[in-house]
Amino acid sequence: MRRRRRALVTAAAIAALSLAACGGDDFENDPRPAVPEEVSVEIAEDGVVVSPSEFGAGLVNFTIVNLGDTSASLAIDGPISAESDEIAPQTNTTLKTDLRSGEYEAIAQGTSAASFEFSVGPDRESAQDELLLP
C-alpha cells in the first residue's frame, strides 16, 4: 500500500513539473498587417478617376471598371509600379499590389483618357485588434 501511494505521489510530482515547464517562454507575436485598402478606379473616355485619392501605404485592392468603348489596362506609376491585365469595354477587373508612401499616377493605357494623380501616405495601422477579420 505504501509503495503504491509513493509511486502515485511521485507520478503526480513528475506530471506537475512537466506541465509547469510547458509555455514557460513568453514571446511577442508579430502584429497582423493592416486591412487591405479598397480603392475604386473608373476608366472613362474623358479620364481616369481614383477614389479615394489619398490612403495609407500597404496592400491595396484596386477594383477597376472600364466605361469606355475600347479595351484598356490600368498602369500605376510611382515609387512602386503595377499594371492590370487588359480590360474589355464595359467590364471590370481587380489589381492587387503593395504600395509604399509617395505620389502616384493612374494611367489608362490604350486610351486617350487623362491620367489621375493620387497620394499614398504612411503605413496604415495593424489590424491586430480588429474582430471578425479572416
SELUMTOR-845485 format. One record per atom (N, C-alpha, C): residue in three letters; x, y, z. Coordinates in steps of 0.001 Angstrom, whole numbers, plus 524288, in hexadecimal, padded with zeros to 5 digits. Layout:
// residues N
ALAXYZ ...
This chain:
// residues 134
MET8033D7FB5780000 MET800008000080000 MET80366804E480000 ARG80793804DD8034E ARG80B058095A80387 ARG80DD780A257FE53 ARG80F79805EA7FBDA ARG8122E8064C7F6E6 ARG80E99808A97F2B7 ARG809D5807067F2C6 ARG80615808FE7EEF2 ARG8053080ED47EFBD ARG8049C810737F4A2 ARG803C8815ED7F5DC ARG8089A8191C7F465 ARG80D418171E7F58E ARG81216819CF7F444 ARG812AA81A4C7EE52 ALA81157816347EB70 ALA8119E816597E5B5 ALA80DB881A507E383 LEU8091B81A8A7E5C4 LEU8052281E3B7E40A LEU806D2823DB7E519 VAL8091F824EB7E9A4 VAL80AF882A287EAF5 VAL80F7182BA97E756 THR812F5828037E646 THR817588290B7E2C8 THR8156982A387DD41 ALA811B3827357DB57 ALA80F888281A7D622 ALA80CD182D677D5D4 ALA80A0082ED57D9F4 ALA80755833EC7DA10 ALA80B4C8385C7DA16 ALA80F8F837C67DCEE ALA8139683BCD7DD1F ALA8163283C6C7D7CF ILE81754838147D539 ILE819B9838537D009 ILE8160383AF67CC2C ALA810FF839A57CC63 ALA80D2D83C087C8E3 ALA80CC3841E97C9E4 ALA80CD3843727CEDC ALA80C78849007D023 ALA8113F84BFA7CE32 LEU815D1849B87CED3 LEU81A9384C487CCEF LEU81AB684CA77C704 SER818FA848A07C453 SER81913848D07BE9A SER8151284CBA7BC82 LEU8109684D317BF0B LEU80CB38510E7BD61 LEU80E818569D7BE89 ALA81158857567C2C5 ALA8134B85C8A7C41D ALA8174885E6A7C021 ALA81A0385ADA7BDA6 ALA81DF485C517B9C8 ALA81B8285DFB7B499 CYS816C085C567B385 CYS8143285DBB7AE8E CYS812BB863817AE88 GLY813D7866297AA42 GLY8124986BA17A9B4 GLY8156186F547AD0D GLY819E686DC17AEB8 GLY81D0C871067B217 GLY81F6E875AF7AF57 ASP8202E8756E7AA45 ASP82293879BF7A760 ASP81E6187D617A544 ASP81E938824E7A6DC ASP81AFE886347A4B2 ASP81D84888A079FE9 PHE81A72889C879BEE PHE81C7088C457973F PHE8184488FE27951D GLU81A0B893D179255 GLU8167C8978E78FEB GLU814D78958578A92 ASN80FE08958678990 ASN80DFD8942E7845E ASN80ECB898CC780C2 ASP81022897B177BE5 ASP8106B89BE477814 ASP80AE689DED77736 PRO80A388A30C776ED PRO804F38A51677609 PRO802F78A3927709C ARG7FDD98A31D77030 ARG7FB7A8A1FB76B1F ARG7FC428A6937677A PRO7FC768A58C76267 PRO7FCE18A9F675EBF PRO7F7CF8AD1C75EBC ALA7F80F8B1A875C75 ALA7F36A8B4F875C06 ALA7EF778B2657585B VAL7EA958B3B675915 VAL7E6788B1D77559E VAL7E7768B42D75036 PRO7E7148B11674C04 PRO7E7F48B345746C9 PRO7E43E8B7D5745AD GLU7E6588BBD174338 GLU7E33D8C067741B7 GLU7E02E8BF1773CC6 GLU7DB368C05573CA8 GLU7D7E78BF7973810 GLU7D7728C49F73519 VAL7D9778C4B37304C VAL7D9928C97572D26 VAL7D6BE8C86D72802 SER7D34A8CBF772682 SER7D06C8CB8F72192 SER7D3148CEDF71D6E VAL7D3728CCAE718B6 VAL7D5B28CF867144D VAL7D1D48CF3E70FC8 GLU7D0B58D3C470D96 GLU7CD208D41A70926 GLU7D0218D62570471 ILE7D0048D31F70034 ILE7D26C8D4DD6FB55 ILE7CDF98D6636F7AE ALA7CDCA8DB5C6F653 ALA7C9C38DD5D6F2C3 ALA7CC7E8E0086EE32 GLU7C9768E1996EA57 GLU7CBA88E41E6E5B4 GLU7CE8F8E9266E710 ASP7CC8C8EC0C6EAF2 ASP7CEE88F1166EC3C ASP7D3488F0BF6F04B GLY7D3E08EC5B6F2FF GLY7D8228EBF96F6C7 GLY7D7778E78E6FAA9 VAL7DB5F8E7156FDE9 VAL7DB858E31870206 VAL7DA2B8E5C07072B VAL7D72E8E30B70A80 VAL7D5E78E51070FB1 VAL7D7308E0D0713A5 VAL7DA2C8E241717BA VAL7DB988DEAF71BF6 VAL7D8EA8E09E720E2 SER7D6328DD217239B SER7D3638DEAD7285C SER7D4228DA9572C97 PRO7D60A8DC0973113 PRO7D7BC8E12A732CA PRO7DCF08E29E7303F SER7DE138E79D73026 SER7E2DA8E96D72D9D SER7E76F8E9D17316A GLU7E66C8E8EA73672 GLU7EA898E8C073A6F GLU7E9648E43E73E1F PHE7ED578E11173F26 PHE7ECD38DCB2742D2 PHE7F23F8DB2A744A5 GLY7F2818D7C07488F GLY7F7788D63074ADA GLY7FA268D1D0747DC ALA7FF388D160748B6 ALA802618CD6374616 ALA801008C7EF74814 GLY801FC8C40F744C4 GLY800EE8BEA27460B GLY7FE438BBFD74175 LEU7FBD98B7917428C LEU7F92C8B4A073E7B LEU7F44E8B78E73C9F VAL7F3BF8B7F67376C VAL7EF5B8BAD17351A VAL7ECAE8B7557311E ASN7E7838B70D73170 ASN7E4518B44872D92 ASN7E1A78B86472A2C PHE7E3718B8DC72556 PHE7E1048BC74721A6 PHE7DCB48B98171EC4 THR7D7F38BB7F71EEC THR7D3AC8B97871BC0 THR7D30D8BD487173B ILE7D40F8BB607127C ILE7D4608BEBC70DE2 ILE7CFCE8BD9070A41 VAL7CD178C1A770895 VAL7C8E18C107704CF VAL7CA408C4466FFFE ASN7C9988C1E06FB70 ASN7CA998C48C6F681 ASN7C55A8C6196F425 LEU7C4188CB1E6F47D LEU7BF238CD1E6F26F LEU7BFA68CEFB6ECCF GLY7C4588CE966EAA5 GLY7C54E8D0686E559 GLY7C3898CC806E13D ASP7C4898CDE66DC48 ASP7C2FB8CAA36D7DC ASP7C7848C7686D5BA THR7CC278C8096D7F6 THR7D0B68C5146D630 THR7D33D8C24C6DAC7 SER7D6078BE216D9AC SER7D8D88BB506DDC7 SER7DD228BEC66E003 ALA7DE368BE116E4F0 ALA7E23A8C12B6E792 ALA7E4A68BDE86EBEC SER7E9118BFA16EDCB SER7EB588BD5B6F284 SER7ECEA8C1E86F601 LEU7ED048C0ED6FB1B LEU7EE688C5026FED2 LEU7F41A8C4547005B ALA7F71D8C8796FFED ALA7FC8C8C880701AF ALA7FCFD8CC2D70654 ILE7FF728CA5070A79 ILE800888CD7E70F14 ILE806558CED770ECC ASP8078A8D3EA70ED1 ASP80CEF8D5A570E5B ASP80E488D9017130F GLY812898D7B6715B6 GLY8144C8DA9471A53 GLY818D48D7AC71CBF PRO819858D81C721E7 PRO81DB58D52C72477 PRO81D478CF467237C ILE818938CD5A722E8 ILE8178A8C7EA72164 ILE814468C82771C6A SER8158F8C4EA718A0 SER8128F8C4BA713C2 SER80F9D8BF9A71367 ALA80AFE8BFCF7111F ALA807C98BB277105D ALA8045C8BBFF70B95 GLU802908B7BA7094B GLU7FF318B81D704B6 GLU7FB368B3BB704CC SER7F6668B51370367 SER7F2348B12D70335 SER7F2568AE546FDFA ASP7EF5F8AA1F6FDB5 ASP7EE7A8A7896F8B5 ASP7EB0F8AB176F560 GLU7EA848A9CB6F076 GLU7E7278ACD76ED07 GLU7E1788AC486EECC ILE7DEB68B0A86EEB4 ILE7D9428B0D06F075 ILE7D5E28B20A6EBB2 ALA7D26A8AE766EA61 ALA7CEE08AF486E5F6 ALA7CB148B3B66E73F PRO7C8E48B6386E339 PRO7C5248BA706E433 PRO7C0718B87C6E763 GLN7BEB08BBC66EAE6 GLN7BA128BAC76EE2B GLN7BABC8B6156F1D6 THR7BF968B4CF6F353 THR7C0938B09E6F714 THR7C41F8B2A16FB67 ASN7C5238AF416FF2B ASN7C87E8B0C870382 ASN7CC6D8AC80704C5 THR7D0438ADE2707F0 THR7D43E8AA3B709BD THR7D6808AC5770ED3 THR7DA098A9657112B THR7DCA48AB2B715ED THR7E2878AAF471537 LEU7E5318AE2B71826 LEU7EAE28AE4F7184A LEU7EC6C8AEC171DFC LYS7EF8F8AB1571FD1 LYS7F15C8AB2D7253D LYS7F72E8AC4E72537 THR7F8B98B0267285B THR7FE3C8B18A728AD THR7FF638B3F272DFE ASP804468B3E372F66 ASP8060E8B6127345D ASP808BF8BB3F7332D LEU8066C8BF9D734CB LEU8087E8C4C97338C LEU80B4F8C72F73832 ARG80F828CA087370D ARG8125A8CD0E73AFB ARG8108B8D2BA73ABC SER8121F8D5B473E9F SER810CD8DB4473EC9 SER813028DE1D73A0E GLY810058E1E073818 GLY811E28E508733C2 GLY80D7A8E6E47304E GLU80EEE8E97872C1B GLU80B378EB7472840 GLU80AFA8E7A3723AE TYR8063F8E673721EA TYR805638E2AA71DBD TYR802118E5137196F GLU8023D8E288714E7 GLU7FF008E41871081 GLU7FC548DF3470E5F ALA7F72C8DF8F70D96 ALA7F4218DB5370B3B ALA7F3598DCAB7057B ILE7F52F8D92970211 ILE7F51D8DA2A6FC6E ILE7F1F38D5E76F9BF ALA7EE428D7796F66E ALA7EB2C8D3BF6F35D ALA7EE0F8D2CF6EE3B GLN7F0EF8CE8E6EDF7 GLN7F3ED8CD676E940 GLN7F0518CB576E501 GLY7F1468CD006E03E GLY7EDFD8CB666DBE1 GLY7E9878CF216DAD9 THR7E9478D3676DDD5 THR7E52A8D7556DD11 THR7E7A38DCBB6DD30 SER7E4888E09F6DBE9 SER7E6568E6096DC40 SER7E4548E8A56E140 ALA7E2638E5856E4F1 ALA7E0418E7966E9CC ALA7E48D8EA3B6ED00 ALA7E3358EE976EF73 ALA7E6EA8F16E6F2B4 ALA7E8528EE2C6F782 SER7ED318EE7E6F925 SER7EEE98EB8C6FDBA SER7ECFA8EE33702BC PHE7EDB68EB8470725 PHE7EBDB8ED7470C2F PHE7F03A8ECCA71021 GLU7F15D8F0E171322 GLU7F5688F09D71720 GLU7F2E88EFA471C6F PHE7F5658EC2871F7E PHE7F37F8EB16724BF PHE7F8268EA7372868 SER7F70E8EAE572D89 SER7FB2F8EAC673181 SER7FA918E61473508 VAL7FF028E3D07366A VAL7FF228DF8A73A30 VAL8024D8E17773EDD GLY7FFD18E18F7435D GLY8024A8E38F7481E GLY8055E8DF6374AFB PRO8066F8E04E74FF7 PRO8096C8DC897530D PRO806718D764753C6 ASP8093D8D36075599 ASP806E28CE347566D ASP801FD8CE93759D0 ARG7FE0B8CB8675856 ARG7F9448CB4675B6F ARG7FA428C81076061 GLU7F6F58C8CE7644E GLU7F7858C60776943 GLU7F6658C03D7689B SER7F89E8BD2F76C1F SER7F7CE8B79076C33 SER7F2178B64676D35 ALA7F0628B1D676B38 ALA7EB0C8AFFE76C2C ALA7EAF18AC39770C9 GLN7EED28AC977743B GLN7EF728A8ED77894 GLN7EA988A89777BFE ASP7E8268ACF877D21 ASP7E3B48ACEF780AF ASP7DE778AD4577DF3 GLU7DE578AC60778DF GLU7D9778AC6F775EC GLU7D6DB8A71777652 LEU7D1E68A7007778B LEU7CF0A8A21B7780F LEU7CCA38A087772DC LEU7CBB089B7B77244 LEU7C8F28993C76DD1 LEU7CBBA89A2F768A8 LEU7D0EF89A03768B2 LEU7D3EF89A62763E3 LEU7D5F5894F97628D PRO7D652893B775D8A PRO7D85288E8975C21 PRO7DE0588DEB75D79 
